């Protein structure tokens, strides 16, 4: 898809390819208590997985670790890549493609950056509405969570 | 990362965020004979998985089906998402992030678009050098290929 950029000085229009924008989200398992969600400070508001935009030159893994730290104060150990979601309507702002990681959180959680507050939710008591497609992502995660908890247990024993 | 765009008419410089660019690649299993690879018409040259850029507003799945058809003439049935690769140096042109799908190919393969020729390779006789990080991707795929072939068999029986 081509998009038009208008020069703010002379009004000249140039065309360039528009691409979907890569993001990451992180499902953080915290100390056997449940999953870390943030209440978003910026639109779209609501509870959501911690996450954000991937920088140019940054791997998805580095972005996931950085975003988790920035929004929750937690250091995370990535347990693996879960799935990549790309529905063009998953983000009301623009077409984003998110790669979701499962991680173990260490440290004391504290909301910061794009998170105005933060909470640990037991999987059976998740908020009924989540921002973006995070309800779908977590529904798919909960189906296979036991496999990830086994992986987490093994990782913790190392 | 911020990048600068220079207006071609007045030379005014505007800054905007630069993002990695999403792509797809498709591991196509073809009629029990092996995997479909293309010889790239455009740089970087060499054998590679069929694939390409994801359009704005297009899901990864739609892009995978479209790119497979454009480059190999095959209709593909996606068996599932394999993994997303994001090493900033995986593509010599720019930072791309590719989501790889495993698919079953139907029809008569014919090189087109970005493919100047095409071949079916038995997994044990892959070219020693592939473009991008496709050697790594296929090495990781071959480790779990039996699981995908079981899935393919079940899908074919439906």
Interface residues (C-beta under 8 A of the other chain):
Chain A: X1 X3 X5 X7 X8 X9 X10 X12 X14 X17 X18 X19 X20 X21 X22 X53 X54 X55 X56 X57 X58 X59 X60 X61 X81 X83 X84 X86 X87 X88 X95 X97 X99
Chain B: X1 X3 X5 X7 X8 X9 X10 X12 X14 X17 X18 X19 X20 X21 X22 X53 X54 X55 X56 X57 X58 X59 X60 X61 X81 X83 X84 X86 X87 X88 X95 X97 X99
